[in-house]
Amino acid sequence: MLNVKNINQFYGGSHILRDVSLQAAMGQVTVILGRNGVGKTTLLKSLMGLVPIKNGAIEFDGKAIQNATPYERARAGIGFVPQGREIFSRLTVEENLRMGLAYKSASTPVPKELFELFPVLKQMLNRRGGDLSGGQQQQLAIARALAAGPKLLVLDEPTEGIQPSIIKDIGRVIRMLADRGDMAILLVEQYYDFAEELADAYVVMERGEVIARGPGSEMQAKGIRQLVAI
């Protein structure tokens, strides 16, 4: 579904991404691991077109998208949940969800499936996003990204600052979405146990480069926990 080939990205005089290549397959969770500051978030922003790449190729669903705008990438079927959630705090839960349907017809209903995945949101439709807890805001951010039915879901550290019970709920939803087989999931995560539990495939970054990759089932045997330990 996603094929990234030798992309490079610079910030000022710093070489941030160095010939990064990776794939995200349909029906699988691909986890990107690495210490703070190795370029993981920059990689995701590059995939979404929020920062430009110097060279290399990004293919999505068989088409080159490295020159597409963020809007075009979203419309092509990429849903993005940024680090820090970035919900609209003054809008209600329902209005936030409708933002995920921005390029659809105004009469398009909010998919009922979102409330099956995150029941708490149905109870809070008229509550402002800023009044939700951190965990509830994260669920809202994921639901907003899912509203338009993406073929690729990109998540940047969804467990950051979240209570353990909601981490379990988010993990359950991610696994369920992948197992349906109609979506690829790319997950950047610092919480190693969460990443290992979900990973069908893993990629480890260091200093802007990919230094290890393989099936998620091999993470323990390959000592990946020690490789990314702070």
Beta strands, then each sheet from edge to edge (+ up, - down):
strand 1: 2-11
strand 2: 14-24
strand 3: 29-33
strand 4: 55-60
strand 5: 63-64
strand 6: 78-81
strand 7: 152-156
strand 8: 184-188
strand 9: 201-206
strand 10: 209-215
sheet 1: 2+ 1- 4+ 5-
sheet 2: 6+ 7+ 8+ 3+ 9+ 10-
end
